[in-house]
Amino acid sequence: MRNIVRQELVARQLAEQIVEHFGGDGLGDDSLGVGHGLRVLDVGCGQGTQALRLARAGHLVTGLDPDPATLGAAQSALNAETPEVRQRVSLLTGEGGDCGRWFGPGTFDVVLCHGVLMYLPEAEPMLASLARVLAPGGMLSVVVRNGDALAMRPGCGGDWAGAIEAFSGDRSWPIDEHGNRLGVPTRADRLEPLTRTLAEIDVPLRRWYGVRVFTDQAPDHAPPPADGRQLAQLLDAEERAGRTDPYRAVAALLHLVGTRPGGRPGGHAG
């Protein structure tokens, strides 16, 4: 359930920002488009959930991931799509920090970096690398673990020692895409330092959201509600909380969207 909430909430938030920033009323089944195809780089694309949503909406997507197994899962998902969607997606093996070697400055209109920074020693080098390939007027979407709310999960679960430990640093136990504990510590980021970093790399913060305010306390492997109406209500409640103070500040994840000054990209048909 946690992964479903994460992917759906991030998709809704991203759709809102794309439409607000680039204009238009939406395009395609997921309403993520703006009447033309944007050039998108999805760093750490994983199994391709967001990449495929964007491709279905008519955008040209390059997915980048260092793990061959994960990229294979994304390729399998892509193979099940229509020919029109398949021709809009390129999947490459690689690290986001190396993207400057493959892509020139200003190559992409939208860059996604979701669930990647937590595995790196620090956020700044990766964000600077991604900013270099972002076009004037482009958008950078970043999803990180919330370093200001690390005590919430253990505390709400009655793990008082874990809650106390969480107050002492920015590390926590990561959860994989299926809700399993990975068994290795990962880093978390805080809103204020990330906001400063985005300003320093000339992609100032446009909007931020919380992701998983309520459902991060769900047990591992908890399925989503079988009743479609209940699932819709759950997602709507999470969406409302993710954009409302003070709830969004204690979400498990933060979704930050920054935009580079300059003329808005004109789109690229595909």
Secondary structure by P-SEA (a helix, b strand, c coil): caaaaaaaaaaaaaaaaaaaacccccccccccccccccbbbbccccccaaaaaaaaabbbbbbbbccaaaaaaaaaaaaaccaaaaaabbbbbccccccccccccccccbbbbcccccccccccaaaaaaaaaccccbbbbbbbccccccaaaaaaacaaaaaaaaaacccccccccccccccbbbbbbbaaaaaaaaaaaccccccccccccccccccccccccccaaaaaaaaaaaaaaaacccccccccbbbbbbbbcccccccccc
